[in-house]
Amino acid sequence: IQDVHAVRGLKLTADEQRVVTIECAAIQNEYQTQIHSEFKNRQGMVMDAKREYSHARIAFGTFERLLDWHIPSIDESLFVQPNYPDSNEAFFVGPSFRVLRRAALVSGRVIGQILAPSLIELVGNHRTTDGWMTPSAVLDACLFTTGILAWNQVKPGISLPVSMERVRVASMPDAGEPCMVESRLVSTGDRHARFDFCLWGRDGRVLVEVCGYRIAWVD
């Protein structure tokens, strides 16, 4: 997956369901994808029938490793349990996505231990999971782990994903499989920071690699 970009946040102004559409257009050897939804004002009037929220380019095949990663070795005494925010705070992670078990900070990087959930836990029994390549909660835990690094070694505050240059999804973790993620700080700016991270399974196989993950701090 290349050039992942969050154009804007999907906000709900009322307690209602929203139809969100993912469009894929095949262009040569890849797919151009876009997530969009109808946007209404607080009075319920349609202001934009097809407002874009994110886009990316996706290709399938056998791809080389993005970076030279090695499973990190770290002192067990450095690991602590993550401090997930309460539901009444500005930033909240739902129970199904709280799969980061421990994290350890070292200079310029963070190591996280993640317990992969079953796909049924995420989508329920009423939906098929055919074709899934990684549990969304595991990827979200990688982003949360990176957020811990950003908070502690760049600057405190709520940060949100902006973009990813390249993502390689290589393998699916088993349900209940312990995984490990390492996220490295690459560069910082005034309100932005850039990271690379890699996720491994219990046997050392690479599950997901991400290059150029950029976050931005919100006011």
LINVEN-V613964 format. One record per pair of residues at least 4 apart in sequence whose C-alpha atoms are under 6 Angstrom apart, sorted by the first residue. I is the first residue (numbers start at 1). J is the second residue. D is the distance in Angstrom with one decimal. If there is no record, write none. Layout:
i & j & d
I & J & D
I & J & D
This chain:
i & j & d
1 & 57 & 5.6
1 & 58 & 4.4
1 & 166 & 5.7
1 & 167 & 4.9
2 & 56 & 6.0
2 & 57 & 5.1
2 & 165 & 5.5
2 & 166 & 4.5
3 & 56 & 5.3
3 & 165 & 4.8
4 & 55 & 5.9
4 & 56 & 4.3
4 & 163 & 5.3
4 & 164 & 5.0
5 & 54 & 5.5
5 & 55 & 5.6
5 & 163 & 4.3
6 & 54 & 4.4
6 & 162 & 5.2
6 & 163 & 6.0
7 & 53 & 5.0
7 & 54 & 5.1
8 & 53 & 5.1
20 & 36 & 5.9
20 & 37 & 4.8
21 & 35 & 5.7
21 & 36 & 5.4
22 & 34 & 5.7
22 & 35 & 4.5
23 & 33 & 5.5
23 & 34 & 5.3
24 & 31 & 5.9
24 & 32 & 5.6
24 & 33 & 4.4
25 & 31 & 5.3
25 & 32 & 5.1
26 & 30 & 5.9
26 & 31 & 4.5
27 & 31 & 5.8
30 & 58 & 5.5
30 & 59 & 4.5
31 & 57 & 5.6
31 & 58 & 5.0
32 & 57 & 4.8
33 & 55 & 5.4
33 & 56 & 5.3
34 & 54 & 5.8
34 & 55 & 4.3
35 & 53 & 5.6
35 & 54 & 5.3
36 & 50 & 5.8
36 & 51 & 5.3
36 & 52 & 4.4
36 & 53 & 5.5
37 & 50 & 5.4
37 & 51 & 5.5
38 & 48 & 6.0
38 & 49 & 4.5
38 & 50 & 5.2
39 & 46 & 5.9
39 & 47 & 5.7
39 & 48 & 5.1
40 & 44 & 5.4
40 & 45 & 5.1
40 & 46 & 4.3
40 & 47 & 5.3
41 & 45 & 5.5
78 & 104 & 5.3
79 & 102 & 5.8
79 & 103 & 5.1
79 & 104 & 4.4
80 & 102 & 5.3
80 & 103 & 5.5
81 & 102 & 4.5
82 & 102 & 6.0
85 & 92 & 5.7
87 & 92 & 5.6
97 & 137 & 4.7
99 & 114 & 5.6
99 & 115 & 5.5
100 & 114 & 4.5
100 & 141 & 5.6
101 & 113 & 5.6
101 & 114 & 5.6
102 & 112 & 5.7
102 & 113 & 5.2
103 & 111 & 5.5
103 & 112 & 4.3
104 & 110 & 5.6
104 & 111 & 5.2
105 & 110 & 4.5
106 & 110 & 6.0
108 & 184 & 6.0
108 & 185 & 5.4
109 & 183 & 5.5
109 & 184 & 4.4
109 & 185 & 6.0
110 & 149 & 5.9
110 & 182 & 5.8
110 & 183 & 5.4
111 & 181 & 5.7
111 & 182 & 4.6
112 & 180 & 5.7
112 & 181 & 5.1
113 & 179 & 5.9
113 & 180 & 4.7
114 & 178 & 5.8
114 & 179 & 5.0
114 & 180 & 6.0
115 & 176 & 5.8
115 & 177 & 5.8
115 & 178 & 4.6
116 & 175 & 5.7
116 & 176 & 5.1
116 & 177 & 5.3
117 & 175 & 5.2
117 & 176 & 5.5
118 & 175 & 4.3
120 & 124 & 4.8
133 & 172 & 5.6
134 & 172 & 5.2
146 & 183 & 5.8
149 & 153 & 5.7
150 & 154 & 5.0
151 & 155 & 5.1
151 & 156 & 4.2
158 & 217 & 5.8
158 & 218 & 6.0
159 & 216 & 5.3
159 & 217 & 4.1
159 & 218 & 5.8
160 & 215 & 5.4
160 & 216 & 5.6
161 & 215 & 4.5
162 & 214 & 5.6
162 & 215 & 5.1
163 & 213 & 5.9
163 & 214 & 5.3
164 & 212 & 5.3
164 & 213 & 4.3
165 & 211 & 5.8
165 & 212 & 4.9
166 & 210 & 5.8
166 & 211 & 5.2
167 & 209 & 5.7
167 & 210 & 4.5
168 & 208 & 5.6
168 & 209 & 5.1
169 & 208 & 4.6
170 & 207 & 5.0
170 & 208 & 5.8
171 & 207 & 4.6
178 & 202 & 5.8
179 & 200 & 5.6
179 & 201 & 4.6
179 & 202 & 5.7
180 & 199 & 5.7
180 & 200 & 5.3
181 & 198 & 5.5
181 & 199 & 4.3
182 & 197 & 5.4
182 & 198 & 5.5
183 & 196 & 5.7
183 & 197 & 4.1
184 & 195 & 5.4
184 & 196 & 5.3
185 & 195 & 4.7
186 & 194 & 5.4
186 & 195 & 5.0
187 & 193 & 5.8
187 & 194 & 5.2
188 & 192 & 6.0
188 & 193 & 4.2
189 & 193 & 5.9
191 & 216 & 5.7
191 & 217 & 5.7
192 & 215 & 5.6
192 & 216 & 4.5
193 & 214 & 5.7
193 & 215 & 5.6
194 & 212 & 5.9
194 & 213 & 5.5
194 & 214 & 4.4
195 & 212 & 5.6
195 & 213 & 5.0
196 & 210 & 5.6
196 & 211 & 4.7
196 & 212 & 5.7
197 & 210 & 5.3
198 & 208 & 5.8
198 & 209 & 4.5
199 & 207 & 5.5
199 & 208 & 5.1
200 & 204 & 5.5
200 & 205 & 5.5
200 & 206 & 4.6
200 & 207 & 5.3
201 & 205 & 5.5
